[in-house]
Amino acid sequence: MGTKLNLSGVVSESIVDGPGIRMTIFTQGCPHHCKGCHNPETWAFEQRHSGDVDKILSIAVKNPILQGLTFSGGEPFCQAEALAELAEKCHENGLNVMSYTGYTFEELLAGKDEHPEWIRLLENCDYLVDGKFILEQRSLMLLFRGSKNQRFLDVKKSLKAGKAISVDEDRLYEGTRTRQ
């Protein structure tokens, strides 16, 4: 068996957790405890369900309609090392990777010395929705986000620029197709 994750659950096919059809991995454990969180059962860090990185990947690559995997929570960056490994393997198999986080892009970068695993995961994400959910800023009109403070970021462009760069939502689906 390979690297283990502490999971709350897995949704094998989702159209609401990122662009295209995605497998969504819900991690267990979150330090943020956002008021109005839609997954408060994921806050506790106690072991819930053990997930094997290689098994998750095997299931994902067998599904030809998946465009990628999404890491949700809990807080994915609390299991950054294992998720970075999964993300690397996703890219090797033609799948893109999106992650949600209660941290901001800037906080993740600032934490690189204390948490180098955060940078490894960040470098292996294509998309990132960052920032805590703020109930008072909740909006159902935002693409893949729950509150107006959260940003939908193009991670590769952001890392290259050294600052947060939003996804061009008007061009998000240009040139996309199902894996072959």
N, C-alpha and C positions, 0 to 999 in steps of 0.2 A: 504494500500500500504506500501511497505517496503522501504529500503534504496535506495536513488536515486543516479544515476551517470549522469554526463554530457558527452554525447557521440557524437562522430562524425559519427559513424555508426557501423554496425555489419555485419559480413560475416558469414552466417550460417554453411558453410562447406568450409574449406580451407586446402590445402595440402602444402602450402608454408610458413606458419606461425608457424612452429614447427612440432614435430614428429607426424605422423599419421594424421587422419582427425580431424580437430579442428574447433571450433567456435572461431572467432576472434572478440574481442571487441576493437574498436578504440575509445580511450578517447579523449575528447576535452580539449585543453589547454596544452601548452608546453613552458617552459622557455628557451630551448636550442637554437632554431632557427638555426639548422645545415644547412650550405651551401649545396645545392643539395638535401635537404630533399624530400622524395617522398610523404609526406603528409603535405605540408605547410598550407593547409586549416585547420589543427588541432591546429595551434599555439595559436589562440585567446582563451582567457579564458571565453568569454561570453557564456551564455547558448545556446546550439545548439539543442540537442535532449535529452530529459530526458529519462533515462533508469532505470527500477526498478530491483534491484538485484534478487528478488524472481521470477519475470517474466522471466528474462534472464535464470536463473537456470532451471525453469520449461520447457522452450523451449529446452534447452540443454539436459536434462535428457530424454526427449521424443525421442531423436534421437539416436537409438542404435548403429550407426556407429561412433559416436564421441568418441575419446580417451581423449579429454580434451579441455580446453579453453586457448586462448592466449590473453594477454592484450597488446595492442599496442597503438600507439599514433598518436598524442599528447605524453604526458608523464604520464604513468600510476601511477607513484609514487606521482603525484600531487593529486591523488584521492585514496591514499593508504588505508584509513580506509574502504571505501565502497568496494574496490576491495579485501581487506583482508577478509571481510565478505563473498563475493562471492566465493573466493578461498576456504575458510573453508567449505562452503556448497558443492562446487564441490568435494572435497575430501570425504565428507560424502556420496556422490553419485557415487563414483568410477571413477571420472574424474581427470586427472592430470592437472596441471596449469603451464603455461609458461608466462613470462613477458619480454617485451623489456623495456629498460630504457637508457636514455642518461647519467645517473650517472654510475660511476663504482661501483663494489661490495664494494670496500674499502670506497668510499664516502658514500654509504648507511650505512655501519657499523659505520663510524665516525659521522654520523648525528643522531645516536640513541637517544641522550639526547634531542635534539631539535625536532626531528621527530620520536617519538616512533612508530608511525603508519607505518613508512617505514620498521621497523624490523618485525612488525606483518605481513605485506604483504610478505616480504622476506621469513619469516619462513613458509609461506603457498604457496610458489612457489616450483615447482620441477625443473624447468629450468629457466635460466635467460640469456638473451643476453644483455650485459652491454656495456656502452661507447657510446659517441656521434658518429654519422655518420660523417666520414671525407671524403669528396668528392675526395681528392687527393689519398686516400687509397682504393677507391671503387674497389670491385671485384665481379664478377658474379659467381665465383667458390667456394664461401664460403657457407657452410650449414647454412641456416637461418640468415645469417648476410649480411650486406651491405658493410662494410669496414674492412680492415685487422686489425685495432686496436680493434675491437669489439670481445668479447669472448662469447662463448656458454658454460655456466657454469652449473654444477650439484650443485644446491643450498644446498641440504641436506649435501652432502660431504663437500662443502665449509664452511658452518656454523660450522660443526663439527670440521674441521681442523683450522678454524679461518683465512683461506686464500682462494683465488679463486682456484677452482679445475675445470678444463675443463671436459665437457662431453666426454666420450670415444665414438667418433662418429662411430667407427667400430663395437661397441657392442650396439648401440642405440636401435635397433629394436629386439634384442634377448629377447625372452620370452614375447613379446607383443602380445596382441590379442584384439579383440573387446570386449567391455563390454557385459555382459549377463544379 
